[in-house]
Amino acid sequence: MNREGFMKLNKMALALSGGIIWGATIFLATIFLLLTGGQGETLSKLNAFYFGYSFSFLGSLAGLLWGFVDGFVVGWLFGLIYNAFAKEK
């Protein structure tokens, strides 16, 4: 298999998609557990990382915001590192 080069990633697109997906995941997981009567013991531990997060509706909004920021930064850094090692086509 001949690999002459890899396509570069769009860092902003990767950052936005990572932020949207991770923020929505935190938000929807919290809301799902609230609606189904779950205890939320595991999700409650996110308050150590996300300021203002709690296992509540208001806390899910904080989780949405911090999850977006977290996913955005990780996505952007992944794109940066990938592009640093990818060769141009």
Phi and psi restraints in degrees (range 20) as a CNS / XPLOR table:
assign (resid 1 and name C) (resid 2 and name N)
       (resid 2 and name CA) (resid 2 and name C) 1.0 -97.2 20.0 2
assign (resid 2 and name N) (resid 2 and name CA)
       (resid 2 and name C) (resid 3 and name N) 1.0 118.3 20.0 2
assign (resid 2 and name C) (resid 3 and name N)
       (resid 3 and name CA) (resid 3 and name C) 1.0 -115.2 20.0 2
assign (resid 3 and name N) (resid 3 and name CA)
       (resid 3 and name C) (resid 4 and name N) 1.0 105.2 20.0 2
assign (resid 3 and name C) (resid 4 and name N)
       (resid 4 and name CA) (resid 4 and name C) 1.0 -88.3 20.0 2
assign (resid 4 and name N) (resid 4 and name CA)
       (resid 4 and name C) (resid 5 and name N) 1.0 -23.0 20.0 2
assign (resid 4 and name C) (resid 5 and name N)
       (resid 5 and name CA) (resid 5 and name C) 1.0 178.0 20.0 2
assign (resid 5 and name N) (resid 5 and name CA)
       (resid 5 and name C) (resid 6 and name N) 1.0 166.2 20.0 2
assign (resid 5 and name C) (resid 6 and name N)
       (resid 6 and name CA) (resid 6 and name C) 1.0 -118.3 20.0 2
assign (resid 6 and name N) (resid 6 and name CA)
       (resid 6 and name C) (resid 7 and name N) 1.0 151.6 20.0 2
assign (resid 6 and name C) (resid 7 and name N)
       (resid 7 and name CA) (resid 7 and name C) 1.0 -73.0 20.0 2
assign (resid 7 and name N) (resid 7 and name CA)
       (resid 7 and name C) (resid 8 and name N) 1.0 140.1 20.0 2
assign (resid 7 and name C) (resid 8 and name N)
       (resid 8 and name CA) (resid 8 and name C) 1.0 -76.2 20.0 2
assign (resid 8 and name N) (resid 8 and name CA)
       (resid 8 and name C) (resid 9 and name N) 1.0 148.5 20.0 2
assign (resid 8 and name C) (resid 9 and name N)
       (resid 9 and name CA) (resid 9 and name C) 1.0 -91.6 20.0 2
assign (resid 9 and name N) (resid 9 and name CA)
       (resid 9 and name C) (resid 10 and name N) 1.0 147.2 20.0 2
assign (resid 9 and name C) (resid 10 and name N)
       (resid 10 and name CA) (resid 10 and name C) 1.0 -82.1 20.0 2
assign (resid 10 and name N) (resid 10 and name CA)
       (resid 10 and name C) (resid 11 and name N) 1.0 108.1 20.0 2
assign (resid 10 and name C) (resid 11 and name N)
       (resid 11 and name CA) (resid 11 and name C) 1.0 -61.3 20.0 2
assign (resid 11 and name N) (resid 11 and name CA)
       (resid 11 and name C) (resid 12 and name N) 1.0 -40.5 20.0 2
assign (resid 11 and name C) (resid 12 and name N)
       (resid 12 and name CA) (resid 12 and name C) 1.0 -67.9 20.0 2
assign (resid 12 and name N) (resid 12 and name CA)
       (resid 12 and name C) (resid 13 and name N) 1.0 -41.2 20.0 2
assign (resid 12 and name C) (resid 13 and name N)
       (resid 13 and name CA) (resid 13 and name C) 1.0 -65.1 20.0 2
assign (resid 13 and name N) (resid 13 and name CA)
       (resid 13 and name C) (resid 14 and name N) 1.0 -41.6 20.0 2
assign (resid 13 and name C) (resid 14 and name N)
       (resid 14 and name CA) (resid 14 and name C) 1.0 -66.0 20.0 2
assign (resid 14 and name N) (resid 14 and name CA)
       (resid 14 and name C) (resid 15 and name N) 1.0 -39.8 20.0 2
assign (resid 14 and name C) (resid 15 and name N)
       (resid 15 and name CA) (resid 15 and name C) 1.0 -65.6 20.0 2
assign (resid 15 and name N) (resid 15 and name CA)
       (resid 15 and name C) (resid 16 and name N) 1.0 -44.9 20.0 2
assign (resid 15 and name C) (resid 16 and name N)
       (resid 16 and name CA) (resid 16 and name C) 1.0 -65.2 20.0 2
assign (resid 16 and name N) (resid 16 and name CA)
       (resid 16 and name C) (resid 17 and name N) 1.0 -43.0 20.0 2
assign (resid 16 and name C) (resid 17 and name N)
       (resid 17 and name CA) (resid 17 and name C) 1.0 -66.9 20.0 2
assign (resid 17 and name N) (resid 17 and name CA)
       (resid 17 and name C) (resid 18 and name N) 1.0 -39.7 20.0 2
assign (resid 17 and name C) (resid 18 and name N)
       (resid 18 and name CA) (resid 18 and name C) 1.0 -63.5 20.0 2
assign (resid 18 and name N) (resid 18 and name CA)
       (resid 18 and name C) (resid 19 and name N) 1.0 -41.9 20.0 2
assign (resid 18 and name C) (resid 19 and name N)
       (resid 19 and name CA) (resid 19 and name C) 1.0 -65.8 20.0 2
assign (resid 19 and name N) (resid 19 and name CA)
       (resid 19 and name C) (resid 20 and name N) 1.0 -43.9 20.0 2
assign (resid 19 and name C) (resid 20 and name N)
       (resid 20 and name CA) (resid 20 and name C) 1.0 -65.2 20.0 2
assign (resid 20 and name N) (resid 20 and name CA)
       (resid 20 and name C) (resid 21 and name N) 1.0 -44.4 20.0 2
assign (resid 20 and name C) (resid 21 and name N)
       (resid 21 and name CA) (resid 21 and name C) 1.0 -66.3 20.0 2
assign (resid 21 and name N) (resid 21 and name CA)
       (resid 21 and name C) (resid 22 and name N) 1.0 -46.2 20.0 2
assign (resid 21 and name C) (resid 22 and name N)
       (resid 22 and name CA) (resid 22 and name C) 1.0 -70.5 20.0 2
assign (resid 22 and name N) (resid 22 and name CA)
       (resid 22 and name C) (resid 23 and name N) 1.0 -40.5 20.0 2
assign (resid 22 and name C) (resid 23 and name N)
       (resid 23 and name CA) (resid 23 and name C) 1.0 -62.2 20.0 2
assign (resid 23 and name N) (resid 23 and name CA)
       (resid 23 and name C) (resid 24 and name N) 1.0 -44.3 20.0 2
assign (resid 23 and name C) (resid 24 and name N)
       (resid 24 and name CA) (resid 24 and name C) 1.0 -65.4 20.0 2
assign (resid 24 and name N) (resid 24 and name CA)
       (resid 24 and name C) (resid 25 and name N) 1.0 -35.2 20.0 2
assign (resid 24 and name C) (resid 25 and name N)
       (resid 25 and name CA) (resid 25 and name C) 1.0 -63.9 20.0 2
assign (resid 25 and name N) (resid 25 and name CA)
       (resid 25 and name C) (resid 26 and name N) 1.0 -46.7 20.0 2
assign (resid 25 and name C) (resid 26 and name N)
       (resid 26 and name CA) (resid 26 and name C) 1.0 -62.3 20.0 2
assign (resid 26 and name N) (resid 26 and name CA)
       (resid 26 and name C) (resid 27 and name N) 1.0 -46.3 20.0 2
assign (resid 26 and name C) (resid 27 and name N)
       (resid 27 and name CA) (resid 27 and name C) 1.0 -61.5 20.0 2
assign (resid 27 and name N) (resid 27 and name CA)
       (resid 27 and name C) (resid 28 and name N) 1.0 -51.6 20.0 2
assign (resid 27 and name C) (resid 28 and name N)
       (resid 28 and name CA) (resid 28 and name C) 1.0 -68.4 20.0 2
assign (resid 28 and name N) (resid 28 and name CA)
       (resid 28 and name C) (resid 29 and name N) 1.0 -35.3 20.0 2
assign (resid 28 and name C) (resid 29 and name N)
       (resid 29 and name CA) (resid 29 and name C) 1.0 -64.6 20.0 2
assign (resid 29 and name N) (resid 29 and name CA)
       (resid 29 and name C) (resid 30 and name N) 1.0 -41.2 20.0 2
assign (resid 29 and name C) (resid 30 and name N)
       (resid 30 and name CA) (resid 30 and name C) 1.0 -65.6 20.0 2
assign (resid 30 and name N) (resid 30 and name CA)
       (resid 30 and name C) (resid 31 and name N) 1.0 -47.9 20.0 2
assign (resid 30 and name C) (resid 31 and name N)
       (resid 31 and name CA) (resid 31 and name C) 1.0 -62.4 20.0 2
assign (resid 31 and name N) (resid 31 and name CA)
       (resid 31 and name C) (resid 32 and name N) 1.0 -43.2 20.0 2
assign (resid 31 and name C) (resid 32 and name N)
       (resid 32 and name CA) (resid 32 and name C) 1.0 -58.6 20.0 2
assign (resid 32 and name N) (resid 32 and name CA)
       (resid 32 and name C) (resid 33 and name N) 1.0 -46.6 20.0 2
assign (resid 32 and name C) (resid 33 and name N)
       (resid 33 and name CA) (resid 33 and name C) 1.0 -68.1 20.0 2
assign (resid 33 and name N) (resid 33 and name CA)
       (resid 33 and name C) (resid 34 and name N) 1.0 -34.9 20.0 2
assign (resid 33 and name C) (resid 34 and name N)
       (resid 34 and name CA) (resid 34 and name C) 1.0 -64.4 20.0 2
assign (resid 34 and name N) (resid 34 and name CA)
       (resid 34 and name C) (resid 35 and name N) 1.0 -42.4 20.0 2
assign (resid 34 and name C) (resid 35 and name N)
       (resid 35 and name CA) (resid 35 and name C) 1.0 -73.1 20.0 2
assign (resid 35 and name N) (resid 35 and name CA)
       (resid 35 and name C) (resid 36 and name N) 1.0 -29.5 20.0 2
assign (resid 35 and name C) (resid 36 and name N)
       (resid 36 and name CA) (resid 36 and name C) 1.0 -93.9 20.0 2
assign (resid 36 and name N) (resid 36 and name CA)
       (resid 36 and name C) (resid 37 and name N) 1.0 -0.1 20.0 2
assign (resid 36 and name C) (resid 37 and name N)
       (resid 37 and name CA) (resid 37 and name C) 1.0 81.2 20.0 2
assign (resid 37 and name N) (resid 37 and name CA)
       (resid 37 and name C) (resid 38 and name N) 1.0 21.1 20.0 2
assign (resid 37 and name C) (resid 38 and name N)
       (resid 38 and name CA) (resid 38 and name C) 1.0 -68.0 20.0 2
assign (resid 38 and name N) (resid 38 and name CA)
       (resid 38 and name C) (resid 39 and name N) 1.0 158.5 20.0 2
assign (resid 38 and name C) (resid 39 and name N)
       (resid 39 and name CA) (resid 39 and name C) 1.0 -76.7 20.0 2
assign (resid 39 and name N) (resid 39 and name CA)
       (resid 39 and name C) (resid 40 and name N) 1.0 -34.5 20.0 2
assign (resid 39 and name C) (resid 40 and name N)
       (resid 40 and name CA) (resid 40 and name C) 1.0 70.9 20.0 2
assign (resid 40 and name N) (resid 40 and name CA)
       (resid 40 and name C) (resid 41 and name N) 1.0 25.8 20.0 2
assign (resid 40 and name C) (resid 41 and name N)
       (resid 41 and name CA) (resid 41 and name C) 1.0 -63.2 20.0 2
assign (resid 41 and name N) (resid 41 and name CA)
       (resid 41 and name C) (resid 42 and name N) 1.0 -42.3 20.0 2
assign (resid 41 and name C) (resid 42 and name N)
       (resid 42 and name CA) (resid 42 and name C) 1.0 -71.0 20.0 2
assign (resid 42 and name N) (resid 42 and name CA)
       (resid 42 and name C) (resid 43 and name N) 1.0 -45.8 20.0 2
assign (resid 42 and name C) (resid 43 and name N)
       (resid 43 and name CA) (resid 43 and name C) 1.0 -65.6 20.0 2
assign (resid 43 and name N) (resid 43 and name CA)
       (resid 43 and name C) (resid 44 and name N) 1.0 -29.5 20.0 2
assign (resid 43 and name C) (resid 44 and name N)
       (resid 44 and name CA) (resid 44 and name C) 1.0 -62.5 20.0 2
assign (resid 44 and name N) (resid 44 and name CA)
       (resid 44 and name C) (resid 45 and name N) 1.0 -23.3 20.0 2
assign (resid 44 and name C) (resid 45 and name N)
       (resid 45 and name CA) (resid 45 and name C) 1.0 -71.9 20.0 2
assign (resid 45 and name N) (resid 45 and name CA)
       (resid 45 and name C) (resid 46 and name N) 1.0 -11.7 20.0 2
assign (resid 45 and name C) (resid 46 and name N)
       (resid 46 and name CA) (resid 46 and name C) 1.0 -65.9 20.0 2
assign (resid 46 and name N) (resid 46 and name CA)
       (resid 46 and name C) (resid 47 and name N) 1.0 -18.0 20.0 2
assign (resid 46 and name C) (resid 47 and name N)
       (resid 47 and name CA) (resid 47 and name C) 1.0 -65.7 20.0 2
assign (resid 47 and name N) (resid 47 and name CA)
       (resid 47 and name C) (resid 48 and name N) 1.0 -13.9 20.0 2
assign (resid 47 and name C) (resid 48 and name N)
       (resid 48 and name CA) (resid 48 and name C) 1.0 -74.0 20.0 2
assign (resid 48 and name N) (resid 48 and name CA)
       (resid 48 and name C) (resid 49 and name N) 1.0 -23.8 20.0 2
assign (resid 48 and name C) (resid 49 and name N)
       (resid 49 and name CA) (resid 49 and name C) 1.0 -108.5 20.0 2
assign (resid 49 and name N) (resid 49 and name CA)
       (resid 49 and name C) (resid 50 and name N) 1.0 -34.5 20.0 2
assign (resid 49 and name C) (resid 50 and name N)
       (resid 50 and name CA) (resid 50 and name C) 1.0 -111.0 20.0 2
assign (resid 50 and name N) (resid 50 and name CA)
       (resid 50 and name C) (resid 51 and name N) 1.0 107.2 20.0 2
assign (resid 50 and name C) (resid 51 and name N)
       (resid 51 and name CA) (resid 51 and name C) 1.0 -59.9 20.0 2
assign (resid 51 and name N) (resid 51 and name CA)
       (resid 51 and name C) (resid 52 and name N) 1.0 128.7 20.0 2
assign (resid 51 and name C) (resid 52 and name N)
       (resid 52 and name CA) (resid 52 and name C) 1.0 90.3 20.0 2
assign (resid 52 and name N) (resid 52 and name CA)
       (resid 52 and name C) (resid 53 and name N) 1.0 -7.1 20.0 2
assign (resid 52 and name C) (resid 53 and name N)
       (resid 53 and name CA) (resid 53 and name C) 1.0 -75.8 20.0 2
assign (resid 53 and name N) (resid 53 and name CA)
       (resid 53 and name C) (resid 54 and name N) 1.0 137.0 20.0 2
assign (resid 53 and name C) (resid 54 and name N)
       (resid 54 and name CA) (resid 54 and name C) 1.0 -148.6 20.0 2
assign (resid 54 and name N) (resid 54 and name CA)
       (resid 54 and name C) (resid 55 and name N) 1.0 164.6 20.0 2
assign (resid 54 and name C) (resid 55 and name N)
       (resid 55 and name CA) (resid 55 and name C) 1.0 -81.0 20.0 2
assign (resid 55 and name N) (resid 55 and name CA)
       (resid 55 and name C) (resid 56 and name N) 1.0 75.3 20.0 2
assign (resid 55 and name C) (resid 56 and name N)
       (resid 56 and name CA) (resid 56 and name C) 1.0 -156.6 20.0 2
assign (resid 56 and name N) (resid 56 and name CA)
       (resid 56 and name C) (resid 57 and name N) 1.0 173.8 20.0 2
assign (resid 56 and name C) (resid 57 and name N)
       (resid 57 and name CA) (resid 57 and name C) 1.0 -64.1 20.0 2
assign (resid 57 and name N) (resid 57 and name CA)
       (resid 57 and name C) (resid 58 and name N) 1.0 -45.0 20.0 2
assign (resid 57 and name C) (resid 58 and name N)
       (resid 58 and name CA) (resid 58 and name C) 1.0 -63.9 20.0 2
assign (resid 58 and name N) (resid 58 and name CA)
       (resid 58 and name C) (resid 59 and name N) 1.0 -37.7 20.0 2
assign (resid 58 and name C) (resid 59 and name N)
       (resid 59 and name CA) (resid 59 and name C) 1.0 -65.7 20.0 2
assign (resid 59 and name N) (resid 59 and name CA)
       (resid 59 and name C) (resid 60 and name N) 1.0 -31.4 20.0 2
assign (resid 59 and name C) (resid 60 and name N)
       (resid 60 and name CA) (resid 60 and name C) 1.0 -66.7 20.0 2
assign (resid 60 and name N) (resid 60 and name CA)
       (resid 60 and name C) (resid 61 and name N) 1.0 -31.7 20.0 2
assign (resid 60 and name C) (resid 61 and name N)
       (resid 61 and name CA) (resid 61 and name C) 1.0 -69.0 20.0 2
assign (resid 61 and name N) (resid 61 and name CA)
       (resid 61 and name C) (resid 62 and name N) 1.0 -39.0 20.0 2
assign (resid 61 and name C) (resid 62 and name N)
       (resid 62 and name CA) (resid 62 and name C) 1.0 -64.9 20.0 2
assign (resid 62 and name N) (resid 62 and name CA)
       (resid 62 and name C) (resid 63 and name N) 1.0 -39.1 20.0 2
assign (resid 62 and name C) (resid 63 and name N)
       (resid 63 and name CA) (resid 63 and name C) 1.0 -64.4 20.0 2
assign (resid 63 and name N) (resid 63 and name CA)
       (resid 63 and name C) (resid 64 and name N) 1.0 -36.4 20.0 2
assign (resid 63 and name C) (resid 64 and name N)
       (resid 64 and name CA) (resid 64 and name C) 1.0 -62.0 20.0 2
assign (resid 64 and name N) (resid 64 and name CA)
       (resid 64 and name C) (resid 65 and name N) 1.0 -46.1 20.0 2
assign (resid 64 and name C) (resid 65 and name N)
       (resid 65 and name CA) (resid 65 and name C) 1.0 -65.3 20.0 2
assign (resid 65 and name N) (resid 65 and name CA)
       (resid 65 and name C) (resid 66 and name N) 1.0 -52.3 20.0 2
assign (resid 65 and name C) (resid 66 and name N)
       (resid 66 and name CA) (resid 66 and name C) 1.0 -68.7 20.0 2
assign (resid 66 and name N) (resid 66 and name CA)
       (resid 66 and name C) (resid 67 and name N) 1.0 -33.8 20.0 2
assign (resid 66 and name C) (resid 67 and name N)
       (resid 67 and name CA) (resid 67 and name C) 1.0 -63.6 20.0 2
assign (resid 67 and name N) (resid 67 and name CA)
       (resid 67 and name C) (resid 68 and name N) 1.0 -40.2 20.0 2
assign (resid 67 and name C) (resid 68 and name N)
       (resid 68 and name CA) (resid 68 and name C) 1.0 -62.4 20.0 2
assign (resid 68 and name N) (resid 68 and name CA)
       (resid 68 and name C) (resid 69 and name N) 1.0 -47.6 20.0 2
assign (resid 68 and name C) (resid 69 and name N)
       (resid 69 and name CA) (resid 69 and name C) 1.0 -61.4 20.0 2
assign (resid 69 and name N) (resid 69 and name CA)
       (resid 69 and name C) (resid 70 and name N) 1.0 -45.2 20.0 2
assign (resid 69 and name C) (resid 70 and name N)
       (resid 70 and name CA) (resid 70 and name C) 1.0 -61.6 20.0 2
assign (resid 70 and name N) (resid 70 and name CA)
       (resid 70 and name C) (resid 71 and name N) 1.0 -49.8 20.0 2
assign (resid 70 and name C) (resid 71 and name N)
       (resid 71 and name CA) (resid 71 and name C) 1.0 -64.4 20.0 2
assign (resid 71 and name N) (resid 71 and name CA)
       (resid 71 and name C) (resid 72 and name N) 1.0 -36.0 20.0 2
assign (resid 71 and name C) (resid 72 and name N)
       (resid 72 and name CA) (resid 72 and name C) 1.0 -63.0 20.0 2
assign (resid 72 and name N) (resid 72 and name CA)
       (resid 72 and name C) (resid 73 and name N) 1.0 -48.8 20.0 2
assign (resid 72 and name C) (resid 73 and name N)
       (resid 73 and name CA) (resid 73 and name C) 1.0 -64.1 20.0 2
assign (resid 73 and name N) (resid 73 and name CA)
       (resid 73 and name C) (resid 74 and name N) 1.0 -45.3 20.0 2
assign (resid 73 and name C) (resid 74 and name N)
       (resid 74 and name CA) (resid 74 and name C) 1.0 -64.3 20.0 2
assign (resid 74 and name N) (resid 74 and name CA)
       (resid 74 and name C) (resid 75 and name N) 1.0 -42.4 20.0 2
assign (resid 74 and name C) (resid 75 and name N)
       (resid 75 and name CA) (resid 75 and name C) 1.0 -63.1 20.0 2
assign (resid 75 and name N) (resid 75 and name CA)
       (resid 75 and name C) (resid 76 and name N) 1.0 -42.8 20.0 2
assign (resid 75 and name C) (resid 76 and name N)
       (resid 76 and name CA) (resid 76 and name C) 1.0 -65.6 20.0 2
assign (resid 76 and name N) (resid 76 and name CA)
       (resid 76 and name C) (resid 77 and name N) 1.0 -43.7 20.0 2
assign (resid 76 and name C) (resid 77 and name N)
       (resid 77 and name CA) (resid 77 and name C) 1.0 -64.9 20.0 2
assign (resid 77 and name N) (resid 77 and name CA)
       (resid 77 and name C) (resid 78 and name N) 1.0 -38.8 20.0 2
assign (resid 77 and name C) (resid 78 and name N)
       (resid 78 and name CA) (resid 78 and name C) 1.0 -61.6 20.0 2
assign (resid 78 and name N) (resid 78 and name CA)
       (resid 78 and name C) (resid 79 and name N) 1.0 -45.0 20.0 2
assign (resid 78 and name C) (resid 79 and name N)
       (resid 79 and name CA) (resid 79 and name C) 1.0 -62.5 20.0 2
assign (resid 79 and name N) (resid 79 and name CA)
       (resid 79 and name C) (resid 80 and name N) 1.0 -39.7 20.0 2
assign (resid 79 and name C) (resid 80 and name N)
       (resid 80 and name CA) (resid 80 and name C) 1.0 -63.4 20.0 2
assign (resid 80 and name N) (resid 80 and name CA)
       (resid 80 and name C) (resid 81 and name N) 1.0 -47.5 20.0 2
assign (resid 80 and name C) (resid 81 and name N)
       (resid 81 and name CA) (resid 81 and name C) 1.0 -67.7 20.0 2
assign (resid 81 and name N) (resid 81 and name CA)
       (resid 81 and name C) (resid 82 and name N) 1.0 -42.3 20.0 2
assign (resid 81 and name C) (resid 82 and name N)
       (resid 82 and name CA) (resid 82 and name C) 1.0 -60.3 20.0 2
assign (resid 82 and name N) (resid 82 and name CA)
       (resid 82 and name C) (resid 83 and name N) 1.0 -47.1 20.0 2
assign (resid 82 and name C) (resid 83 and name N)
       (resid 83 and name CA) (resid 83 and name C) 1.0 -65.2 20.0 2
assign (resid 83 and name N) (resid 83 and name CA)
       (resid 83 and name C) (resid 84 and name N) 1.0 -28.7 20.0 2
assign (resid 83 and name C) (resid 84 and name N)
       (resid 84 and name CA) (resid 84 and name C) 1.0 -67.1 20.0 2
assign (resid 84 and name N) (resid 84 and name CA)
       (resid 84 and name C) (resid 85 and name N) 1.0 -30.5 20.0 2
assign (resid 84 and name C) (resid 85 and name N)
       (resid 85 and name CA) (resid 85 and name C) 1.0 -100.8 20.0 2
assign (resid 85 and name N) (resid 85 and name CA)
       (resid 85 and name C) (resid 86 and name N) 1.0 -13.2 20.0 2
assign (resid 85 and name C) (resid 86 and name N)
       (resid 86 and name CA) (resid 86 and name C) 1.0 -79.7 20.0 2
assign (resid 86 and name N) (resid 86 and name CA)
       (resid 86 and name C) (resid 87 and name N) 1.0 142.0 20.0 2
assign (resid 86 and name C) (resid 87 and name N)
       (resid 87 and name CA) (resid 87 and name C) 1.0 -95.2 20.0 2
assign (resid 87 and name N) (resid 87 and name CA)
       (resid 87 and name C) (resid 88 and name N) 1.0 148.9 20.0 2
assign (resid 87 and name C) (resid 88 and name N)
       (resid 88 and name CA) (resid 88 and name C) 1.0 -68.7 20.0 2
assign (resid 88 and name N) (resid 88 and name CA)
       (resid 88 and name C) (resid 89 and name N) 1.0 147.2 20.0 2
